[in-house]
Amino acid sequence: MAKTSEPKLGLAVMQVLVTRPKHVATVRTLIREVPNQVKLTADDQEPSLIRQGEEMWEQRVRNLKSHDKTPGNVIAEGFVEHVGRGLYQLTDAGLLHLKNKGLI
């Protein structure tokens, strides 16, 4: 089974952010809440080769900022902003995207 796509994982991040005060959350909160928004695959849940004690999907959430130029990344698409170390915020464009998809 393949890993969850970057856009699908990003959408789950956005769905968590929209529920938070001021649409802001820490990476720790995102990692705790993303599994409630998307069905993770067996590949997603494989152990990270880089971060001991972490699953691959968790590493991908942590890498949102470092992959912020990659098409499909929620930061690259303008839906989420990195607003501080380990801190993310849903943008107005992200809020509109969720509304247009009927997710809020």
C-alpha positions in Angstrom: 0.0 0.0 0.0 1.4 3.4 -0.9 1.9 6.3 1.4 -0.7 9.0 1.8 -0.2 11.7 -0.9 1.3 15.1 0.1 -1.9 17.0 -0.7 -4.0 14.6 1.3 -1.7 14.8 4.3 -1.6 18.5 3.9 -5.4 18.7 3.8 -5.5 16.7 7.1 -3.1 19.3 8.6 -5.4 22.1 7.4 -8.4 20.3 9.0 -6.6 20.3 12.3 -5.6 23.9 12.0 -9.1 25.2 11.3 -10.2 23.8 14.7 -7.5 25.5 16.7 -7.7 29.0 18.2 -6.6 31.6 15.6 -6.1 28.6 13.3 -2.6 28.0 14.8 -1.1 24.8 16.0 2.3 23.3 17.0 3.8 20.4 15.2 3.2 18.3 18.3 -0.6 19.1 18.1 -0.6 18.3 14.4 1.0 15.0 15.0 -1.5 14.2 17.7 -4.5 15.2 15.6 -3.7 14.3 12.0 -4.6 10.6 12.4 -8.2 11.7 13.3 -8.5 13.4 9.9 -6.9 10.9 7.5 -6.6 7.1 7.3 -2.9 6.4 7.5 -1.6 3.5 5.4 0.8 0.8 6.5 3.6 2.6 4.5 2.8 5.8 6.4 3.2 4.0 9.7 6.6 2.5 8.9 9.3 3.6 11.3 11.2 6.6 10.2 14.8 5.9 9.1 15.9 9.3 10.3 14.0 9.9 13.5 13.9 7.1 16.0 10.6 6.4 17.6 8.7 8.3 14.9 6.6 7.0 12.0 7.2 8.2 8.4 4.0 10.3 8.3 5.1 12.1 11.4 8.4 13.0 9.7 6.5 14.3 6.7 4.4 16.6 8.9 7.7 17.8 10.6 9.1 18.5 7.1 6.3 20.8 5.9 8.6 23.8 6.2 11.6 22.2 4.6 9.5 21.1 1.6 7.7 24.4 1.3 8.6 24.8 -2.4 7.3 21.4 -3.5 4.1 21.4 -5.5 1.2 20.0 -3.4 2.8 21.1 -0.1 0.3 23.2 1.8 2.8 26.0 2.3 3.8 26.1 -1.3 0.1 26.2 -2.3 -0.4 29.2 0.1 -2.8 27.4 2.4 -0.6 27.3 5.5 2.1 29.6 6.8 5.1 28.7 9.0 4.7 31.4 11.8 7.4 30.3 14.2 9.6 27.4 15.1 7.3 24.4 14.9 4.3 26.6 14.6 1.8 26.7 11.7 -1.2 28.8 10.8 -4.0 28.3 8.3 -4.2 31.2 5.8 -7.3 32.9 4.5 -6.7 31.0 1.2 -6.5 27.8 3.2 -9.8 28.6 5.0 -11.4 29.3 1.6 -10.0 26.0 0.2 -11.6 24.0 3.0 -14.9 25.9 2.5 -14.9 25.2 -1.2 -14.3 21.5 -0.6 -17.2 21.5 1.9 -15.0 20.5 4.7 -16.1 23.2 7.1 
